[in-house]
Amino acid sequence: MQITVNLQEKKLIDLIRKTKYGELKILVQDSLPIRVEEMKKSIKL
């Protein structure tokens, strides 16, 4: 199976992969991610 992603979706995937720990709030408009807010970070000891 192969899917196509647009630029916003690619940026979102890259951001998620770079985020080691924490929470992200994703704002969606017209079925596309338009903004991501970093809610808080959690540091694992």
N, C-alpha and C positions, 0 to 999 in steps of 0.2 A: 504494500500500500504506500502511496506517495501523496503528500499534501503540499500545497503551495502556501507560503506565508508572505505577508507584505512587510514593509519596512518596520512599521510599528510593532508587529508581532515578533519580528526578529530581534528588535531592541529589547522587548520584554523578556524574551527567552534568555538573551545574553545577560540582562540585569539579574534575573533569577539565578542563573548559574554563578554569577559573581558574588551573590549574597550568601555568606557562610551561615549566618544566624540572624534571626529577626523576623519581623512581620512586614508584609507589604500590602497596601491597599491599592487595588487596581480599579481605576475608573474607566468604564466602558461606554461608548456612544456609537450608535449605529453598528453594533456588533464588533467594534474595533477598540482596542485599548488606547485611550487618549492620554492618560496620566497615571503615574504610580507615585504613591506617597509611602515613605518609609515610616511605619508607625512607631516602632521601637526596636532596639537592638538587645540581644541577649548574648552575653559572653560566657561560653562554656569554660569552666575551670578544671 
